[in-house]
Amino acid sequence: MNDEKEPQGTTPWMKSLAIWLGILLALVLFVSMFDSSTRAAAGETVAYSEFLGHVEEGTVKEVDIGDGVVTGKYTNGSAFRAYAPADPTLVQRLADKNVVFRAQPDEQPSVWMYLLYQSLPFLFILGIGFFVMRQMQKNAGSGAMGFGKSRARMLTQKEGRVTFDDVAGIDEAREELQEIVDFLKDPSKFARLGGKIPKGALLVGSPGTGKTLLARAIAGEANVPFFTISGSDFVEMFVGVGASRVRDMFEQAKKNAPCIVFIDEIDAVGRHRGAGLGNGNDEREQTLNQLLVEMDGFEANEGIIIVAATNRPDVLDPALLRPGRFDRQVVVPRPDIEGREKILLVHMKKTPLAPDVNARTIARGTPGFSGADLANLVNEAALLAARKGKRLVAMREFEEAKDKVMMGAERKSMVMTEDEKKATAYHEAGHALVSLHVPGCDPLHKVTIIPRGRALGVTWNLPERDRYSMTMKQMKARLALCFGGRIAEQIIYGADELNTGASNDIQQATDMARAMVMEYGMSEKLGWLRYRDNQEEVFLGHSVSRNQSVSEETARLIDQEVRRLVEEGEATARKVLTEHLDELHRLATALLEYETLTGEESKRAIKGEDIGRDDGVSRPSTPLAAGGSSIPKSKRPGGGWGDPAPQGA
């Protein structure tokens, strides 16, 4: 930013006009410099002897005699030019042949024009230098000599004021920051009782939860200047540049106090000092040291509140988090169902909605969504409605947008053979049937065999409410759910026809079982001990896990317990699918007919009831037999990547 103000009345078109006038004046000067030589250059150049011959022949009409140059015209009207030596007989010859002749005086340029011609190159160079210096002053952060200038940008209310009314779903964070707003509006209210407002507030939360929006809302509510800068803007290849930018940023903030300085992604500059080989990055550490001094050093920065955001508070230097600096940490979590409903209502204000749209229903079906995810959901629904030529966004568009965001776009161009579709239908039907019959599984929301993203089919389970923890019963049920697809394929096609489609199912089950044993204390043999430390530290740009060492006997016991949990999940899934084999066939048949079924439609399908939907999809000519004999044994892709991938936990 530049503190220098433009003169009153100066407008961009006036400055542009001045520039063009200067260019035009320079062109006129250049033209005037070479105008005389251009005029002299008019006509054909002939030898002086040839000129005298034409005079004797009487073909010369008129002549202008100058200093060493003779110009004129022939009787036919063409012009000529000849360089003449000192010839005293020339005038007499012209008079004898009745040639009209004139004498041209020597043109002597004025002193001022001479000085102007000589100084024009220097004036041109000075003009370029003046222009470059002006640009460096205006763009101090990006100019050639502006390395040490702050790159912080000041946002004014002209760019769109944001208030707490635009921030929904994070009421606790708003309440904590309301105190900062009250201080900026009336500092004396706190000073009377000897209270001091926190100098810094650190917003901690996952990406997309609204940290930046919350910081802008503070400035909008308090109606004060708002400086924004990224942590990476301080880092430069030249030593000392980052510290200089920090000093310049605080100097600008003091001139506009009271104000808010927002540093986004502060972990780029505020990481632990002395970590890594060679005591880390000296330039980054100097920048951090300067930031610490400016926030709470000998010089007071009254009226300046630093708000920073990060999703990695564990890597920040402890000196940043002590009282007097970022002494107030505000957690910005992912919203619950109430918060998601409020966020949806905020983003739906500018969208024309159909009467059947229910924000509460959409909020229930989007557990784990952040504010940015919900904004993207509303935008995708609006785009889908516009693509269909609709004037209102209906609930159907929101459901399609939710499927697209959570499961990926439909791969309509992907052509699957009938055998592959049947194999995928059995795989997904296995997952769905296990989720319907095993206590502890989340309710079945939707199952589809339409390829989405990188998956050939998806079984989608949603919890009845927001979940913040899981019991052992629920985790064991999820282990059984992971193996539902693989067991269904094995029952129908045999062990020799298993394929690689269940690789992600196996990975999820293994990771979950290992976490139950090593982290959650869900093994009686190993007890309530933690055998894995999932903390990571950065070393030379790589994340290095610090795993607690265990003995060979303990490691062997861990493997045995992990295998036991996995085998219990397999056995549970096999028992359910064997006892409900007829339901497996009926659900697979319905998936082949409709390709996508909701949870309620799946329940009606396994009972043999009509699901009550007629979408015009062609039906198979021969339904699947109870034994699955109509399915040829061929190599099949299975459920695909990302399946079942239960959502919302």
NUGUVEX-158420 format. One line per field, with one value per residue (C-alpha): residue number from 1; x, z, y; residue in one letter. Coordinates in nm, 2 decimals. Each point is the difference from the previous one (the first is absolute). Example, Ala and Ser with C-alpha at 12.3 -4.5 7.8 and 13.67 -1.06 7.14 Angstrom:
BEGIN
k = [1;2] .
x = [1.23;0.14] .
z = [0.78;-0.07] .
y = [-0.45;0.34] .
r = [A;S] .
***
This chain:
BEGIN
k = [1;2;3;4;5;6;7;8;9;10;11;12;13;14;15;16;17;18;19;20;21;22;23;24;25;26;27;28;29;30;31;32;33;34;35;36;37;38;39;40;41;42;43;44;45;46;47;48;49;50;51;52;53;54;55;56;57;58;59;60;61;62;63;64;65;66;67;68;69;70;71;72;73;74;75;76;77;78;79;80;81;82;83;84;85;86;87;88;89;90;91;92;93;94;95;96;97;98;99;100;101;102;103;104;105;106;107;108;109;110;111;112;113;114;115;116;117;118;119;120;121;122;123;124;125;126;127;128;129;130;131;132;133;134;135;136;137;138;139;140;141;142;143;144;145;146;147;148;149;150;151;152;153;154;155;156;157;158;159;160;161;162;163;164;165;166;167;168;169;170;171;172;173;174;175;176;177;178;179;180;181;182;183;184;185;186;187;188;189;190;191;192;193;194;195;196;197;198;199;200;201;202;203;204;205;206;207;208;209;210;211;212;213;214;215;216;217;218;219;220;221;222;223;224;225;226;227;228;229;230;231;232;233;234;235;236;237;238;239;240;241;242;243;244;245;246;247;248;249;250;251;252;253;254;255;256;257;258;259;260;261;262;263;264;265;266;267;268;269;270;271;272;273;274;275;276;277;278;279;280;281;282;283;284;285;286;287;288;289;290;291;292;293;294;295;296;297;298;299;300;301;302;303;304;305;306;307;308;309;310;311;312;313;314;315;316;317;318;319;320;321;322;323;324;325;326;327;328;329;330;331;332;333;334;335;336;337;338;339;340;341;342;343;344;345;346;347;348;349;350;351;352;353;354;355;356;357;358;359;360;361;362;363;364;365;366;367;368;369;370;371;372;373;374;375;376;377;378;379;380;381;382;383;384;385;386;387;388;389;390;391;392;393;394;395;396;397;398;399;400;401;402;403;404;405;406;407;408;409;410;411;412;413;414;415;416;417;418;419;420;421;422;423;424;425;426;427;428;429;430;431;432;433;434;435;436;437;438;439;440;441;442;443;444;445;446;447;448;449;450;451;452;453;454;455;456;457;458;459;460;461;462;463;464;465;466;467;468;469;470;471;472;473;474;475;476;477;478;479;480;481;482;483;484;485;486;487;488;489;490;491;492;493;494;495;496;497;498;499;500;501;502;503;504;505;506;507;508;509;510;511;512;513;514;515;516;517;518;519;520;521;522;523;524;525;526;527;528;529;530;531;532;533;534;535;536;537;538;539;540;541;542;543;544;545;546;547;548;549;550;551;552;553;554;555;556;557;558;559;560;561;562;563;564;565;566;567;568;569;570;571;572;573;574;575;576;577;578;579;580;581;582;583;584;585;586;587;588;589;590;591;592;593;594;595;596;597;598;599;600;601;602;603;604;605;606;607;608;609;610;611;612;613;614;615;616;617;618;619;620;621;622;623;624;625;626;627;628;629;630;631;632;633;634;635;636;637;638;639;640;641;642;643;644;645;646;647;648;649] .
x = [0.00;0.10;-0.06;0.06;-0.33;-0.07;-0.06;-0.36;-0.17;0.24;-0.18;0.14;-0.11;0.19;0.31;-0.04;-0.05;0.32;0.19;-0.13;0.07;0.36;0.03;-0.15;0.24;0.30;-0.12;-0.04;0.35;0.14;-0.19;0.12;0.36;0.00;-0.25;0.26;0.20;-0.31;-0.09;0.36;-0.02;-0.29;0.08;0.24;0.37;0.20;0.37;0.09;0.13;-0.32;-0.19;0.21;-0.07;-0.38;0.05;0.17;-0.27;-0.27;-0.19;0.04;-0.29;0.09;0.29;0.05;0.36;0.10;0.32;0.16;-0.33;-0.20;-0.36;-0.26;-0.24;0.02;-0.24;-0.19;-0.07;0.23;0.23;0.37;0.28;0.38;0.29;0.18;0.36;0.09;-0.09;0.00;-0.13;-0.31;-0.21;0.10;-0.08;-0.34;-0.07;0.11;-0.25;-0.28;-0.02;-0.18;0.24;-0.02;0.25;-0.08;0.14;0.18;-0.24;0.16;-0.20;-0.08;0.20;-0.31;-0.07;0.37;-0.01;-0.33;0.14;0.31;-0.19;-0.28;0.17;0.08;-0.35;-0.13;0.22;-0.10;-0.37;0.04;0.18;-0.27;-0.27;0.18;0.04;-0.37;-0.10;0.24;-0.16;-0.35;0.08;0.25;-0.05;0.06;0.23;0.37;0.11;-0.30;0.12;-0.03;-0.35;-0.30;-0.23;-0.30;-0.31;-0.26;-0.36;-0.25;-0.38;-0.03;0.10;-0.29;-0.07;-0.02;-0.17;-0.08;-0.34;0.20;0.17;-0.22;0.05;0.29;-0.18;0.26;0.28;-0.21;-0.06;0.37;0.08;-0.28;0.21;0.26;-0.27;-0.12;0.35;0.06;-0.33;0.05;0.35;-0.07;-0.26;0.28;0.26;-0.22;0.03;0.36;-0.07;0.22;-0.13;0.19;0.26;-0.04;-0.27;0.09;-0.28;0.06;-0.21;-0.02;0.02;-0.33;-0.15;-0.02;0.32;0.06;-0.37;-0.01;0.30;-0.16;-0.32;0.19;0.12;-0.34;-0.18;0.26;0.02;0.38;0.27;0.08;0.35;0.04;0.32;0.11;0.27;0.19;0.02;0.26;0.24;0.25;0.33;0.19;0.10;-0.17;-0.28;-0.27;0.09;0.00;-0.35;-0.12;0.12;-0.15;-0.33;-0.02;0.09;-0.29;-0.23;0.10;-0.10;-0.34;-0.06;-0.23;0.01;0.02;0.29;-0.10;0.29;-0.13;0.19;0.23;0.16;0.20;0.21;-0.08;0.13;0.22;0.34;0.31;-0.18;0.19;0.36;0.20;-0.25;-0.25;-0.06;0.19;-0.20;-0.34;0.12;0.11;-0.34;-0.17;0.23;-0.10;-0.37;0.04;0.17;-0.26;-0.29;0.13;0.33;0.13;-0.21;-0.38;-0.23;-0.32;-0.31;0.15;-0.16;0.16;-0.23;0.17;-0.14;0.15;-0.10;0.33;0.02;0.23;0.29;-0.01;0.28;-0.09;0.10;-0.28;-0.26;0.10;-0.20;0.06;0.01;-0.25;-0.14;-0.35;-0.05;-0.34;-0.09;-0.21;-0.15;-0.19;-0.37;-0.26;-0.34;-0.13;0.29;-0.02;-0.36;0.08;0.30;-0.23;-0.26;0.27;0.12;-0.35;-0.10;0.10;-0.13;-0.36;-0.13;-0.29;-0.26;0.12;0.36;0.05;0.33;-0.04;-0.02;0.31;0.19;-0.08;0.14;0.33;0.18;0.36;-0.05;0.18;-0.14;0.20;-0.14;-0.36;0.06;0.13;-0.31;-0.24;0.20;0.01;-0.38;-0.05;0.22;-0.19;-0.33;0.13;0.14;-0.35;-0.16;-0.19;-0.10;0.00;0.24;-0.19;0.09;0.09;0.28;0.13;0.00;0.19;0.24;0.06;0.07;0.24;0.19;0.02;0.03;0.13;-0.16;-0.17;0.22;-0.27;0.25;0.13;-0.14;-0.03;-0.09;-0.30;0.23;0.18;-0.32;-0.13;0.32;-0.01;-0.37;0.08;0.30;-0.21;-0.29;0.23;0.10;-0.36;-0.13;0.26;-0.08;-0.37;0.04;0.31;-0.08;0.22;0.02;-0.10;-0.34;0.02;-0.04;0.06;0.16;0.09;0.18;0.05;0.37;0.09;0.35;0.24;-0.26;-0.21;-0.27;-0.06;-0.19;-0.07;-0.09;-0.09;-0.02;-0.34;0.17;0.34;0.25;0.31;0.12;-0.06;-0.05;0.16;-0.34;-0.02;0.36;-0.04;-0.32;0.19;0.27;-0.28;-0.13;0.34;0.00;-0.36;0.08;0.29;-0.19;-0.30;0.22;0.16;-0.34;-0.14;0.31;0.24;0.34;0.18;-0.18;0.09;0.15;0.18;-0.31;-0.01;0.35;-0.13;-0.24;0.28;0.22;-0.28;-0.06;0.37;0.06;-0.31;0.09;0.36;-0.13;-0.23;0.29;0.28;-0.18;-0.35;0.08;-0.26;0.20;-0.03;0.34;0.19;-0.19;-0.05;0.33;0.09;0.25;0.02;0.08;-0.16;0.18;0.22;0.28;0.14;0.37;0.16;-0.34;-0.12;-0.25;0.16;-0.22;0.12;-0.12;0.05;0.21;-0.15;0.15;-0.02;-0.24;-0.23;0.01;-0.09;-0.29;-0.12;-0.01;-0.19;-0.26;-0.04;-0.05;-0.26;-0.20;0.01;-0.10;-0.29;-0.12;0.03;-0.19;-0.28;-0.04;0.00;-0.26;-0.24;0.04;-0.04;-0.31;-0.16;0.12;-0.35;0.01;0.34;-0.13;-0.31;0.20;0.25;-0.28;-0.16;0.34;0.03;-0.35;0.03;0.38;-0.05;-0.22;-0.06;0.00;-0.38;-0.01;0.27;-0.21;-0.30;0.21;0.14;-0.36;-0.11;-0.23;-0.04;0.22;-0.26;0.21;-0.02;0.28;-0.03;0.32;0.00;-0.03;0.21;-0.18;0.09;0.01;0.28;-0.06;0.02;0.33;0.15;0.05;-0.08;0.32;0.30;0.32;0.22;0.26;-0.17;0.12;-0.20;-0.11;0.27;0.22;-0.15;-0.26;-0.18;0.16;-0.27;-0.05;-0.08;0.19] .
z = [0.00;-0.06;0.26;-0.27;-0.11;-0.36;-0.05;0.03;-0.34;-0.17;-0.19;-0.20;-0.34;0.08;0.07;-0.32;-0.19;0.14;-0.10;-0.36;-0.03;0.10;-0.26;-0.27;0.09;-0.03;-0.34;-0.12;0.11;-0.18;-0.31;0.01;0.04;-0.32;-0.19;-0.17;-0.11;-0.13;-0.21;-0.12;-0.10;-0.24;-0.37;-0.21;0.08;-0.32;-0.06;-0.03;-0.35;-0.10;0.15;-0.21;-0.31;0.06;0.04;-0.33;-0.16;0.14;0.19;0.34;0.10;0.34;0.25;0.37;0.09;0.36;0.20;-0.21;-0.13;-0.31;-0.03;-0.26;-0.26;-0.36;-0.26;0.02;0.38;0.15;0.29;0.03;0.23;-0.05;0.23;-0.14;0.04;0.02;-0.36;-0.07;-0.36;0.11;0.03;-0.35;-0.16;0.16;-0.12;-0.35;-0.03;0.17;0.29;0.31;0.29;0.37;0.28;0.33;0.32;0.24;0.28;0.34;0.29;0.30;0.32;0.18;-0.27;0.00;0.38;-0.03;-0.26;0.21;0.32;-0.14;0.06;0.36;0.06;-0.13;0.23;0.30;-0.09;0.00;0.34;0.15;-0.12;0.15;0.33;0.01;-0.06;0.27;0.25;-0.10;0.01;0.28;0.06;-0.36;-0.13;-0.08;0.33;0.21;0.13;0.36;-0.04;0.14;-0.24;0.22;-0.17;0.17;-0.07;0.03;0.04;-0.37;-0.09;0.18;0.37;0.18;0.34;0.25;-0.18;-0.29;0.23;0.12;0.16;0.23;0.28;0.27;-0.21;-0.07;0.37;0.08;-0.26;0.09;0.28;-0.25;-0.19;0.31;0.08;-0.34;0.03;0.35;0.15;0.30;0.12;0.08;0.10;0.29;0.18;-0.09;-0.25;-0.30;-0.32;-0.14;-0.25;-0.22;-0.08;-0.17;-0.21;-0.01;-0.22;-0.30;-0.35;-0.11;0.35;-0.04;0.17;-0.25;-0.02;0.37;0.01;-0.27;0.21;0.30;-0.21;-0.16;0.34;0.15;-0.32;0.02;-0.26;-0.08;-0.12;-0.15;-0.08;-0.04;0.21;-0.32;-0.10;0.27;-0.13;-0.26;-0.14;0.13;0.37;0.21;-0.24;0.20;0.32;-0.19;-0.13;0.35;0.12;-0.30;0.05;0.37;-0.10;-0.25;0.26;0.26;-0.25;-0.04;0.37;0.13;-0.26;-0.05;-0.17;-0.13;-0.07;-0.19;0.02;0.27;0.03;-0.31;0.21;0.36;0.02;0.28;0.00;0.00;-0.16;-0.27;-0.11;0.04;0.24;-0.28;-0.23;0.13;-0.21;0.12;0.36;-0.03;-0.13;0.29;0.25;-0.14;0.02;0.36;0.09;-0.18;0.17;0.35;0.02;0.16;-0.24;0.06;-0.29;0.13;-0.20;-0.23;0.03;-0.17;-0.12;-0.15;-0.15;-0.03;-0.02;0.15;0.35;0.11;-0.20;0.12;0.22;0.37;0.02;-0.23;0.22;0.34;0.17;-0.16;-0.35;-0.14;0.35;-0.12;-0.21;-0.16;-0.14;-0.32;-0.03;-0.27;0.06;0.15;-0.15;0.14;-0.13;-0.34;-0.03;0.08;-0.25;-0.27;0.07;-0.04;-0.33;-0.13;0.03;-0.35;-0.15;-0.12;0.17;-0.08;0.28;0.06;0.11;0.37;0.15;0.31;-0.22;-0.20;0.33;0.14;-0.32;0.01;0.32;0.01;-0.26;0.06;-0.08;-0.33;-0.09;0.06;-0.21;-0.28;0.04;-0.05;-0.30;-0.16;0.05;-0.17;-0.29;-0.05;0.00;-0.25;-0.22;-0.01;-0.09;0.33;0.16;0.35;0.19;0.12;0.26;-0.27;-0.11;0.35;0.03;-0.33;0.11;0.33;-0.18;-0.23;0.28;0.23;-0.25;-0.31;-0.34;-0.19;-0.26;-0.27;-0.27;0.16;-0.17;0.23;-0.13;0.14;0.20;0.16;0.09;0.16;0.20;0.11;0.10;0.22;0.16;0.09;0.11;0.24;0.16;0.02;0.14;0.28;0.09;0.03;0.22;0.22;0.32;0.03;-0.37;-0.11;-0.19;-0.37;-0.19;-0.36;-0.21;-0.37;-0.27;-0.21;-0.03;0.19;0.03;0.02;0.13;-0.20;0.27;0.34;0.31;0.21;0.37;0.20;0.38;0.15;0.18;0.02;0.15;0.20;0.11;-0.08;0.23;-0.04;-0.12;-0.28;-0.11;-0.01;-0.21;-0.24;-0.03;-0.11;-0.24;-0.16;-0.09;-0.12;-0.36;-0.01;0.18;-0.23;-0.31;0.16;0.08;-0.36;-0.21;0.21;0.14;-0.33;-0.15;0.26;-0.14;0.10;0.04;0.38;0.06;0.16;0.22;0.13;0.06;0.20;0.21;0.07;0.10;0.22;0.18;0.06;0.14;0.23;0.14;0.01;0.07;0.15;0.25;-0.14;0.06;0.32;-0.05;-0.06;0.25;0.01;-0.13;-0.31;-0.22;-0.28;0.02;-0.31;0.06;-0.29;-0.02;-0.31;-0.07;-0.32;-0.16;0.07;0.26;0.24;0.22;0.35;0.07;0.35;-0.02;0.12;0.06;-0.24;0.22;0.03;-0.37;-0.06;0.24;-0.17;-0.34;0.16;0.14;-0.32;-0.19;0.26;-0.04;-0.38;0.00;0.23;-0.24;-0.29;0.20;0.08;-0.36;-0.12;0.25;-0.10;-0.37;0.03;0.21;-0.23;-0.34;-0.16;0.11;-0.16;-0.34;0.03;0.08;-0.28;-0.24;0.10;-0.04;-0.35;-0.07;0.15;0.05;0.30;0.31;0.31;0.34;0.01;-0.35;0.09;0.30;-0.23;-0.26;0.24;0.11;-0.36;0.00;-0.28;0.08;-0.15;-0.26;-0.38;-0.15;-0.35;0.03;-0.21;0.20;-0.04;-0.21;0.25;0.37;0.21;0.13;0.37;-0.05;-0.23;-0.28;-0.27;0.07;-0.19;0.18;-0.14;0.13;0.16;0.14;0.32;0.18;-0.11;0.19;0.29;0.08;0.24;0.16;0.26;0.04;0.29;0.29] .
y = [0.00;0.36;0.27;0.27;0.15;0.11;0.37;0.12;0.01;-0.23;-0.26;-0.30;0.16;0.32;-0.19;-0.20;0.32;0.15;-0.31;0.01;0.37;-0.06;-0.28;0.23;0.28;-0.23;-0.11;0.36;0.08;-0.29;0.09;0.36;-0.12;-0.19;0.21;0.22;-0.30;-0.16;0.30;0.01;-0.36;0.07;-0.06;-0.21;0.05;0.07;0.08;0.37;-0.04;-0.17;0.30;0.24;-0.20;0.02;0.38;0.02;-0.21;0.24;-0.27;0.16;0.22;0.13;-0.03;0.07;0.06;-0.09;-0.06;-0.27;-0.13;0.08;-0.11;0.07;-0.13;-0.10;0.13;-0.32;0.07;-0.26;0.10;-0.04;0.07;0.04;0.07;0.31;0.11;0.37;0.10;0.38;-0.05;-0.18;0.31;0.13;-0.34;0.00;0.35;-0.07;-0.29;0.20;-0.23;0.13;-0.03;0.09;0.01;-0.19;0.15;-0.22;-0.12;0.05;-0.18;0.20;-0.04;-0.14;-0.26;-0.10;-0.05;-0.19;-0.23;-0.07;-0.06;-0.21;-0.34;0.10;0.11;-0.32;-0.21;0.22;-0.05;-0.38;0.01;0.22;-0.24;-0.30;0.17;0.09;-0.36;-0.12;0.24;-0.11;-0.37;-0.01;-0.37;-0.10;0.27;-0.06;0.16;-0.10;-0.33;0.11;0.16;-0.18;-0.18;0.04;0.13;0.22;-0.10;0.28;-0.02;0.09;-0.36;-0.16;0.02;-0.33;-0.02;-0.27;-0.03;-0.16;-0.25;-0.29;-0.33;0.10;0.18;-0.08;0.15;0.31;0.05;-0.02;0.26;0.23;0.14;0.12;0.18;0.17;0.11;0.15;0.19;0.13;-0.06;0.21;-0.25;-0.24;0.25;0.13;-0.33;-0.06;-0.27;-0.06;-0.14;-0.30;0.11;-0.30;-0.25;-0.33;-0.17;-0.37;-0.23;-0.22;0.15;0.15;0.05;0.38;0.14;0.27;0.09;0.03;0.24;0.22;0.00;0.14;0.29;0.05;0.01;0.24;0.21;0.03;-0.05;-0.36;-0.10;-0.35;-0.18;-0.36;-0.16;-0.09;0.37;0.05;-0.26;0.11;-0.13;0.30;0.00;0.26;0.08;-0.18;0.19;0.33;-0.08;-0.07;0.33;0.18;-0.18;0.12;0.35;0.02;-0.15;0.27;0.27;-0.15;-0.11;-0.13;-0.27;-0.38;-0.18;-0.34;-0.25;-0.30;-0.33;0.13;-0.35;0.09;0.24;-0.09;-0.36;-0.13;0.17;-0.22;-0.30;-0.20;-0.01;0.31;0.16;0.05;0.29;0.31;0.24;-0.14;0.00;0.37;0.08;-0.18;0.17;0.34;-0.09;-0.10;0.33;0.21;-0.18;0.02;0.19;0.32;0.21;-0.01;-0.05;0.14;-0.05;-0.27;-0.34;-0.29;-0.28;-0.31;-0.32;-0.34;-0.36;-0.12;0.14;-0.28;0.12;0.36;0.13;0.02;0.36;0.10;-0.16;0.15;0.27;0.34;-0.13;-0.25;-0.05;-0.08;-0.31;-0.03;-0.34;0.02;-0.36;-0.16;0.09;-0.24;-0.05;0.32;0.19;-0.16;0.10;0.37;0.00;-0.14;0.27;0.26;-0.13;-0.06;0.37;0.08;-0.33;-0.03;-0.31;-0.23;-0.06;-0.35;0.10;-0.07;0.13;-0.23;-0.31;0.10;0.08;-0.34;-0.17;0.19;-0.10;0.12;0.27;0.33;0.34;0.00;-0.34;0.12;0.30;-0.22;-0.23;0.30;0.12;-0.35;-0.03;0.34;-0.10;-0.33;0.19;0.25;-0.28;-0.15;0.34;0.03;0.32;-0.13;-0.24;-0.30;-0.26;-0.24;0.22;0.02;-0.38;-0.03;0.26;-0.17;-0.33;0.17;0.17;-0.30;-0.29;0.17;0.07;-0.27;-0.16;-0.03;-0.06;-0.32;-0.31;-0.31;-0.34;-0.19;-0.23;0.29;0.17;-0.32;-0.04;0.36;-0.04;-0.30;0.17;0.31;-0.21;-0.19;0.33;0.12;-0.32;-0.01;0.36;-0.09;-0.31;0.07;0.20;0.31;0.08;0.35;0.01;-0.08;0.33;-0.10;-0.28;0.03;-0.19;0.31;0.07;0.32;0.15;-0.30;-0.25;-0.23;0.00;0.16;-0.10;0.31;-0.01;0.31;0.03;0.11;0.29;0.16;-0.24;0.10;-0.34;-0.37;-0.30;-0.34;-0.13;0.25;-0.05;-0.38;0.05;0.22;-0.27;-0.24;0.26;0.03;-0.37;-0.02;0.05;-0.25;-0.27;0.04;-0.05;-0.30;-0.16;0.06;-0.05;-0.21;0.06;-0.04;0.29;0.27;0.31;0.32;0.21;-0.03;0.13;0.32;-0.20;-0.20;0.30;0.18;-0.31;-0.06;0.37;0.00;-0.33;0.12;0.33;-0.19;-0.21;0.26;0.33;-0.06;-0.27;-0.24;-0.32;-0.19;-0.17;0.33;0.21;0.37;0.10;0.21;-0.18;0.27;0.36;0.17;0.33;0.11;0.26;0.15;-0.08;0.13;0.05;-0.36;-0.11;-0.25;-0.21;-0.06;-0.35;-0.14;-0.31;-0.33;-0.33;-0.29;-0.19;0.31;0.06;-0.37;0.04;0.31;-0.18;-0.28;0.23;0.19;-0.32;-0.11;0.31;-0.02;-0.37;0.08;0.26;-0.25;-0.26;0.24;0.11;-0.37;-0.10;0.29;-0.06;-0.38;0.03;0.26;-0.13;0.05;0.36;0.04;-0.12;0.22;0.31;-0.06;-0.05;0.33;0.18;-0.13;0.13;0.34;0.05;0.22;-0.08;0.20;-0.16;-0.04;-0.13;-0.26;-0.12;-0.05;-0.17;-0.27;-0.08;-0.05;0.30;0.25;0.29;0.24;0.16;0.00;0.20;-0.15;-0.21;-0.32;-0.32;-0.31;-0.27;-0.28;0.07;-0.14;-0.35;-0.08;-0.18;0.25;-0.26;0.26;0.18;-0.13;-0.04;0.27;0.24;0.29;0.34;-0.02;0.31;0.23;0.25;0.18;-0.26;-0.02;0.31;0.06;0.37;0.23;-0.15] .
r = [M;N;D;E;K;E;P;Q;G;T;T;P;W;M;K;S;L;A;I;W;L;G;I;L;L;A;L;V;L;F;V;S;M;F;D;S;S;T;R;A;A;A;G;E;T;V;A;Y;S;E;F;L;G;H;V;E;E;G;T;V;K;E;V;D;I;G;D;G;V;V;T;G;K;Y;T;N;G;S;A;F;R;A;Y;A;P;A;D;P;T;L;V;Q;R;L;A;D;K;N;V;V;F;R;A;Q;P;D;E;Q;P;S;V;W;M;Y;L;L;Y;Q;S;L;P;F;L;F;I;L;G;I;G;F;F;V;M;R;Q;M;Q;K;N;A;G;S;G;A;M;G;F;G;K;S;R;A;R;M;L;T;Q;K;E;G;R;V;T;F;D;D;V;A;G;I;D;E;A;R;E;E;L;Q;E;I;V;D;F;L;K;D;P;S;K;F;A;R;L;G;G;K;I;P;K;G;A;L;L;V;G;S;P;G;T;G;K;T;L;L;A;R;A;I;A;G;E;A;N;V;P;F;F;T;I;S;G;S;D;F;V;E;M;F;V;G;V;G;A;S;R;V;R;D;M;F;E;Q;A;K;K;N;A;P;C;I;V;F;I;D;E;I;D;A;V;G;R;H;R;G;A;G;L;G;N;G;N;D;E;R;E;Q;T;L;N;Q;L;L;V;E;M;D;G;F;E;A;N;E;G;I;I;I;V;A;A;T;N;R;P;D;V;L;D;P;A;L;L;R;P;G;R;F;D;R;Q;V;V;V;P;R;P;D;I;E;G;R;E;K;I;L;L;V;H;M;K;K;T;P;L;A;P;D;V;N;A;R;T;I;A;R;G;T;P;G;F;S;G;A;D;L;A;N;L;V;N;E;A;A;L;L;A;A;R;K;G;K;R;L;V;A;M;R;E;F;E;E;A;K;D;K;V;M;M;G;A;E;R;K;S;M;V;M;T;E;D;E;K;K;A;T;A;Y;H;E;A;G;H;A;L;V;S;L;H;V;P;G;C;D;P;L;H;K;V;T;I;I;P;R;G;R;A;L;G;V;T;W;N;L;P;E;R;D;R;Y;S;M;T;M;K;Q;M;K;A;R;L;A;L;C;F;G;G;R;I;A;E;Q;I;I;Y;G;A;D;E;L;N;T;G;A;S;N;D;I;Q;Q;A;T;D;M;A;R;A;M;V;M;E;Y;G;M;S;E;K;L;G;W;L;R;Y;R;D;N;Q;E;E;V;F;L;G;H;S;V;S;R;N;Q;S;V;S;E;E;T;A;R;L;I;D;Q;E;V;R;R;L;V;E;E;G;E;A;T;A;R;K;V;L;T;E;H;L;D;E;L;H;R;L;A;T;A;L;L;E;Y;E;T;L;T;G;E;E;S;K;R;A;I;K;G;E;D;I;G;R;D;D;G;V;S;R;P;S;T;P;L;A;A;G;G;S;S;I;P;K;S;K;R;P;G;G;G;W;G;D;P;A;P;Q;G;A] .
***
